[in-house]
Amino acid sequence: MPSGATVLWEAPAAGGAVRVTQDGVWVLSSFHDWNDVAYGRLAADGRTVEVHLTDETRLAAGFGSAADATELLRYFRQHLYPHQPCTIHVVINPLAGQGQADAVYDTRVRPSFEASPHTTVVYHTQGRGHAGYLVQHMVLAPGDVIVCVSGTGVLNEVVNAVVGHAASLPHDLTVAMVPVGSSNGVAVSLGILSPVHAAKVVTSKQRTLIDVIRSQPVTLPRPQGQVSGTLGSGGSLNSDEALVQVHASASSDSSSVTVSPRQSSDPVAETHGSRHVRYGILAYTAAIAAEVSWRSEAYRALGRWRYALPALRRIFARPEYYLSFNTPDDPEPQPPSSLVTYFIATSLPHLYDGCHAAPSARADDGLLHVQWIPGGHANRRNLLRLYRRLATGAHLTSAGTPVQSITTREITIDVEDTQLTALDGELLPSTPCRLTVLPSCLQISVPCARRSAG
């Protein structure tokens, strides 16, 4: 036992002694910080306490009496759940994680929720945009938590519903994520290690405020005679039609629900009154970054490797992208005439698990971390180096990957009408747009720094 630890309670158990201390719990001769303990529950015999840890191992302490077992659980509840009980609203995308989201929730998350003093309500999404609809119709109270058992798509819908309707929702709401998707960039960036770890963070109500990226359309001067481009075959499309057409194409090989032209795929944004105002917490992507993300939808079964094949295909195809941008200190932006191969504006360090795009980014630093590669430097060798070095963040410091970068709180971006852009992986319906950081705008579940309970 750590020297000087105050013993709150002690009882003999099968295989050793169980001592509850102010700094943690000593179970069967093994010390565990309270942050290591996911939950404890009473076994069917009434005299054995099962201790589940966040690394998904389990210990069992058998007591001579039910009273000792019950008393241990009382201390567990006192230290694991120091906040007032709340309602946990669980939004599950049943198609996420190759159809395993329900199984992940039932086996690795639900036991932790049931062992806590909180109440749980479960919802299942039925298609694109449904998560936002569910949030609008939840019976929410101050202090409640909305948990997304999904990938980034459902999380993005929930974020848009919570931020977009903040004035009409109760205060002190928290958004949380149980990662079961194929990329999990948000979870990796926030330090969520596993579904069990996510459940522990939610039930102990560890949380913080993070920044939100707002994307809204702006009107920029265009040369006389410039018109909207076309998307694929067919006539000219306006921005709404283009968005729907692209979503329909992208969803043919994924779990997304296909929507027909002119049909809203985002009832939350439409109800909000400005259909093109969008919110995100991860990244805006354009040029090859957006195209690879979109094309990777067909390879979800490959998990984090889903990006490799489309990335290599686009690198060897050497497509051309035209983009311009400016920050508040720059002159007025020009039409999209600059050749840019790679462009991202992110607020978190990881775009996905295995892509450490912005090592210096922090969820609450109030900044967009903008990176791009001018087209003149985008030969195949440099792009292959970029892809390889993104895994560690070395692309920003290594020779041979001519990535330019700035940090800013606001940026205005204009691209050609036929090019893809996305926010948190969701295609944006219109350009040009202005990205603005909303500092400390969203309360989200994150692991707190390791600390002693007491």
C-alpha positions in Angstrom: 0.0 0.0 0.0 1.3 3.5 -0.7 3.0 5.0 2.3 0.9 7.5 4.2 -2.4 6.5 2.5 -5.4 6.9 4.8 -7.4 3.7 5.2 -11.1 4.3 5.0 -12.3 0.7 5.2 -10.7 -2.7 5.2 -12.0 -6.3 5.1 -10.4 -9.8 4.5 -11.3 -11.3 1.1 -10.5 -14.5 -0.7 -6.9 -14.3 -2.0 -5.9 -11.3 0.1 -7.3 -8.2 1.7 -9.3 -5.3 0.3 -8.5 -1.9 1.6 -10.2 1.3 0.5 -7.9 4.3 0.8 -8.4 8.0 0.1 -5.9 7.7 -2.8 -7.3 4.5 -4.4 -8.3 0.9 -3.7 -6.0 -2.0 -2.8 -7.6 -5.1 -4.3 -6.1 -8.5 -3.7 -2.6 -7.1 -3.2 -2.7 -4.9 -6.3 -3.0 -1.1 -6.1 -5.3 0.7 -8.6 -5.9 4.4 -8.9 -9.5 5.3 -9.0 -9.1 6.3 -12.6 -8.2 2.7 -13.4 -11.4 1.3 -12.0 -14.3 1.3 -14.5 -16.9 0.1 -12.2 -17.6 -2.5 -9.4 -20.7 -4.6 -9.1 -22.0 -7.4 -6.8 -22.0 -10.9 -8.2 -25.0 -13.2 -8.0 -23.9 -14.8 -4.7 -24.2 -11.4 -2.9 -20.7 -11.8 -1.3 -18.4 -11.3 -4.3 -17.5 -7.8 -5.7 -16.3 -7.8 -9.3 -13.9 -5.0 -10.0 -13.7 -4.1 -13.7 -10.8 -2.0 -14.8 -10.5 0.4 -17.8 -7.9 -1.8 -19.5 -10.7 -4.4 -19.6 -9.2 -6.7 -17.0 -11.3 -7.9 -14.0 -10.6 -8.7 -10.4 -12.9 -10.4 -7.9 -13.0 -10.0 -4.2 -14.9 -12.6 -2.2 -16.1 -11.6 1.3 -17.3 -13.6 4.3 -20.4 -11.5 4.5 -22.8 -9.7 2.2 -22.5 -6.7 4.5 -18.8 -6.3 3.7 -19.4 -6.6 0.0 -22.1 -4.0 0.1 -20.0 -1.7 2.1 -17.2 -1.9 -0.5 -19.6 -1.1 -3.3 -20.8 1.9 -1.2 -17.2 3.3 -1.2 -16.9 2.6 -4.9 -20.0 4.6 -5.7 -18.8 7.4 -3.4 -15.5 7.8 -5.2 -16.3 6.8 -8.7 -19.4 9.0 -9.0 -18.8 12.2 -7.1 -21.4 14.2 -9.1 -25.2 14.3 -8.9 -27.0 11.5 -10.9 -28.2 12.5 -14.4 -29.8 10.9 -17.4 -27.4 9.4 -20.1 -29.0 9.6 -23.5 -27.3 6.9 -25.7 -27.6 7.4 -29.5 -26.5 4.3 -31.3 -25.8 4.0 -35.0 -26.6 0.2 -35.5 -24.6 0.1 -38.7 -21.4 1.6 -37.2 -18.4 -0.6 -36.5 -19.4 -3.0 -39.3 -22.7 -3.5 -37.6 -21.2 -4.2 -34.2 -22.3 -1.0 -32.4 -25.1 -2.7 -30.5 -22.9 -5.5 -29.4 -20.1 -3.1 -28.3 -22.6 -1.2 -26.2 -24.2 -4.2 -24.6 -21.0 -5.9 -23.6 -18.5 -3.1 -22.9 -20.6 0.0 -22.1 -24.0 -0.9 -20.7 -22.6 -2.7 -17.7 -20.7 0.4 -16.6 -23.8 2.6 -17.1 -26.0 0.1 -15.1 -23.5 0.0 -12.2 -23.6 3.8 -11.9 -26.4 5.8 -10.2 -27.3 7.4 -13.5 -30.4 6.7 -15.6 -29.9 5.5 -19.2 -32.2 6.0 -22.2 -31.2 4.4 -25.5 -32.0 5.6 -29.1 -31.2 4.0 -32.5 -30.6 6.1 -35.6 -32.5 5.2 -38.7 -30.5 7.2 -41.3 -28.6 10.3 -42.1 -29.8 13.3 -40.1 -31.8 11.2 -37.6 -29.4 11.8 -34.7 -30.0 15.5 -34.9 -33.8 14.9 -35.0 -33.5 12.7 -31.9 -31.6 15.4 -29.9 -34.4 17.9 -30.7 -37.0 15.5 -29.2 -35.1 14.3 -26.2 -36.4 15.2 -22.7 -33.3 16.9 -21.5 -32.4 18.3 -18.1 -29.4 20.4 -16.9 -26.4 18.1 -16.4 -27.5 15.4 -18.8 -25.1 13.6 -21.2 -25.7 12.7 -24.8 -23.5 9.7 -25.7 -22.8 8.8 -29.4 -22.0 5.1 -29.9 -21.0 5.6 -33.5 -18.4 7.0 -35.8 -17.8 10.7 -36.5 -21.0 11.1 -38.6 -23.5 10.7 -35.8 -21.3 12.7 -33.5 -21.3 15.6 -36.0 -25.1 15.5 -36.2 -25.4 15.7 -32.4 -22.8 18.5 -32.2 -24.8 20.5 -34.8 -28.0 19.9 -32.9 -26.6 20.9 -29.5 -24.6 24.0 -30.7 -27.1 25.1 -33.3 -30.0 25.0 -30.8 -28.0 25.9 -27.6 -30.4 28.7 -26.8 -33.4 26.4 -26.5 -31.6 23.5 -24.8 -30.9 23.1 -21.0 -27.6 24.4 -19.8 -24.7 22.2 -18.7 -25.3 19.5 -21.4 -22.4 17.2 -22.2 -21.7 15.4 -25.4 -19.7 12.1 -25.3 -18.4 9.6 -27.7 -17.9 5.8 -27.5 -15.7 5.1 -30.5 -16.9 2.3 -32.7 -16.3 3.9 -36.1 -13.5 3.2 -38.6 -11.5 6.4 -38.1 -12.1 7.7 -34.5 -10.1 10.8 -35.0 -12.0 12.7 -32.3 -11.7 9.9 -29.7 -7.9 9.6 -30.3 -7.4 13.3 -30.1 -9.4 13.5 -26.8 -7.6 10.5 -25.2 -10.5 8.1 -25.3 -8.8 4.7 -25.4 -11.6 2.2 -25.7 -15.4 1.8 -25.3 -14.8 0.7 -21.7 -12.7 3.8 -21.0 -15.3 6.0 -22.7 -18.0 4.6 -20.4 -15.9 5.3 -17.3 -15.3 8.9 -18.4 -19.1 9.4 -18.9 -20.2 7.9 -15.6 -17.7 9.8 -13.6 -18.7 12.9 -15.5 -15.2 13.9 -16.4 -15.6 16.7 -18.9 -14.2 20.0 -20.3 -15.1 22.7 -22.8 -13.6 22.5 -26.3 -13.7 24.7 -29.4 -16.2 24.4 -32.2 -15.6 25.2 -35.9 -18.4 27.1 -37.5 -18.7 27.1 -41.3 -21.0 29.6 -43.0 -21.4 30.8 -46.6 -20.1 34.2 -47.7 -20.5 36.1 -50.9 -17.2 36.9 -52.7 -16.7 38.8 -55.9 -16.4 36.5 -58.9 -15.2 37.4 -62.4 -18.1 38.3 -64.7 -19.5 35.3 -66.5 -18.3 32.8 -64.0 -21.0 30.1 -63.4 -21.5 27.1 -61.3 -19.7 24.0 -62.5 -21.2 20.6 -63.0 -20.9 17.5 -60.9 -20.4 14.3 -63.0 -22.6 14.1 -66.0 -25.6 16.2 -66.5 -26.5 19.9 -66.2 -25.4 22.6 -63.9 -26.2 22.0 -60.2 -26.8 24.5 -57.5 -25.1 23.9 -54.2 -28.1 22.1 -52.6 -28.5 19.7 -55.5 -24.8 19.0 -55.6 -24.7 18.1 -52.0 -27.5 15.7 -52.3 -26.2 14.1 -55.4 -22.8 13.6 -53.8 -24.3 12.1 -50.7 -26.3 9.7 -52.8 -23.2 8.6 -54.7 -21.1 8.2 -51.6 -23.7 6.2 -49.7 -23.9 3.5 -52.3 -21.0 1.7 -50.7 -21.5 2.8 -47.1 -24.1 2.7 -44.3 -25.5 6.2 -45.1 -29.1 6.5 -46.2 -29.5 7.8 -49.7 -31.6 10.9 -50.1 -33.1 12.2 -53.3 -32.4 15.6 -54.9 -34.0 18.6 -53.1 -34.7 16.4 -50.1 -33.2 17.7 -46.9 -30.6 15.4 -45.3 -30.2 17.7 -42.3 -33.4 18.6 -40.6 -31.5 20.2 -37.7 -29.7 22.7 -39.9 -32.9 23.4 -41.8 -34.9 24.0 -38.6 -32.1 26.2 -37.4 -33.0 28.7 -40.1 -29.8 28.7 -42.1 -29.3 25.4 -43.8 -25.7 26.1 -44.7 -24.4 27.0 -41.3 -22.6 23.9 -40.1 -20.6 23.1 -37.0 -17.7 20.7 -36.4 -15.1 19.8 -33.8 -12.5 18.1 -36.0 -11.4 19.5 -39.3 -12.4 21.2 -42.6 -10.8 19.4 -45.6 -10.4 20.3 -49.2 -8.5 19.2 -52.3 -7.0 15.7 -52.0 -7.7 15.5 -48.3 -11.5 15.9 -48.9 -11.5 13.6 -51.9 -9.7 10.8 -50.1 -12.0 11.0 -47.1 -15.1 10.8 -49.4 -13.8 8.0 -51.5 -12.8 6.0 -48.4 -16.5 5.5 -47.6 -16.4 2.5 -49.9 -13.6 0.8 -47.8 -15.0 1.2 -44.3 -14.4 -2.6 -43.6 -10.7 -1.9 -43.7 -10.9 0.2 -40.5 -8.1 2.8 -40.2 -6.6 1.5 -43.4 -9.7 2.6 -45.4 -7.8 5.8 -46.4 -4.7 4.0 -47.9 -6.1 2.8 -51.2 -8.0 6.0 -52.3 -5.0 8.1 -51.1 -2.6 6.1 -53.3 -5.0 6.3 -56.3 -5.3 10.0 -56.0 -1.6 10.5 -55.6 -0.8 8.6 -58.8 -3.6 10.3 -60.6 -2.2 13.7 -59.8 -5.5 15.6 -59.9 -5.4 19.4 -59.9 -7.4 21.5 -57.3 -7.8 25.2 -57.3 -8.3 27.0 -54.1 -7.8 30.4 -52.5 -8.1 31.6 -48.9 -7.4 34.5 -46.7 -7.4 35.4 -43.0 -8.7 38.7 -41.5 -5.2 40.3 -41.9 -4.9 39.4 -45.6 -6.2 41.3 -48.6 -9.6 40.4 -50.1 -9.5 36.9 -51.5 -9.3 36.3 -55.2 -11.3 33.7 -57.2 -10.0 30.1 -56.7 -7.0 30.3 -59.1 -4.2 29.0 -57.0 -3.2 25.3 -57.5 -3.3 23.6 -54.1 -3.0 19.9 -53.7 -3.6 19.4 -50.0 -5.6 21.6 -47.6 -6.9 21.1 -44.1 -8.0 23.4 -41.3 -8.2 21.5 -38.0 -8.8 22.1 -34.3 -7.7 18.6 -33.1 -4.3 16.8 -33.5 -5.6 13.6 -35.2 -7.7 13.5 -38.3 -8.1 9.7 -37.7 -6.4 7.0 -35.8 -3.0 6.9 -37.5 -3.0 10.4 -38.9 -1.3 12.9 -36.6 -2.0 15.9 -38.8 -1.5 18.7 -36.3 0.7 17.7 -33.4 0.5 21.2 -31.8 -3.3 21.5 -31.9 -5.3 21.4 -28.7 -9.1 21.1 -28.4 -9.3 24.4 -26.4 -6.5 26.5 -27.9 -9.0 28.7 -29.8 -7.1 28.2 -33.1 -7.5 26.7 -36.5 -4.3 24.9 -37.6 -4.2 25.4 -41.4 -1.9 23.4 -43.7 -1.6 23.3 -47.4 0.8 22.2 -50.2 1.1 24.6 -53.2 0.5 22.7 -56.4 4.0 23.4 -57.8 5.5 21.2 -55.0 3.0 18.3 -55.4 4.9 15.7 -57.3 4.2 12.0 -56.5 7.3 11.7 -54.4 6.4 14.6 -52.1 2.8 13.4 -51.8 3.9 9.9 -50.9 6.2 11.4 -48.2 3.3 13.4 -46.9 1.1 10.4 -46.6 3.8 8.3 -44.9 4.8 11.1 -42.4 1.2 12.1 -41.5 1.2 9.1 -39.2 3.6 10.7 -36.8 3.3 14.4 -37.5 6.7 14.5 -39.1 5.3 16.0 -42.3 5.6 19.5 -40.8 9.3 19.3 -40.0 10.8 16.8 -42.5 12.5 17.8 -45.7 10.8 16.7 -48.8 7.2 17.4 -47.6 6.7 21.1 -48.5 3.7 21.7 -46.2 3.0 25.3 -45.3 1.1 26.1 -42.2 -0.4 28.9 -40.2 -2.7 29.3 -37.2 -5.7 31.6 -37.2 -9.1 32.1 -35.5 -10.9 32.8 -38.8 -10.3 32.0 -42.5 -12.3 32.5 -45.7 -12.0 29.8 -48.3 -13.0 29.7 -52.0 -12.7 26.6 -54.2 -14.0 25.7 -57.6 -17.6 24.6 -57.6 -17.0 21.1 -58.7 -14.5 20.3 -55.9 -15.4 18.5 -52.7 -15.1 20.1 -49.3 -16.1 18.7 -45.9 -16.4 19.5 -42.3 -15.8 16.5 -39.9 -16.2 14.2 -42.9 -19.6 15.6 -43.9 -19.7 17.3 -47.3 -20.4 21.0 -47.3 -23.1 22.2 -49.6 -21.7 25.6 -50.7 -18.5 27.5 -51.2 -17.1 30.0 -50.6 -17.3 29.8 -46.8 -15.9 31.3 -43.7 -14.5 29.2 -40.9 -14.6 30.7 -37.4 -13.4 29.2 -34.2 -16.0 29.4 -31.4 -13.8 29.1 -28.3 -14.9 26.8 -25.4 -18.3 26.3 -27.0 -19.1 22.7 -26.4 -18.9 20.6 -23.2 -17.6 17.1 -24.0 -16.5 14.1 -22.0 -12.7 13.7 -21.8 -10.4 11.9 -19.4 -9.3 14.3 -16.7 -5.7 14.4 -15.6 -5.0 11.5 -13.2 -5.9 12.6 -9.8 -6.5 11.2 -6.3 -10.1 10.8 -5.2 -11.0 12.3 -1.9 
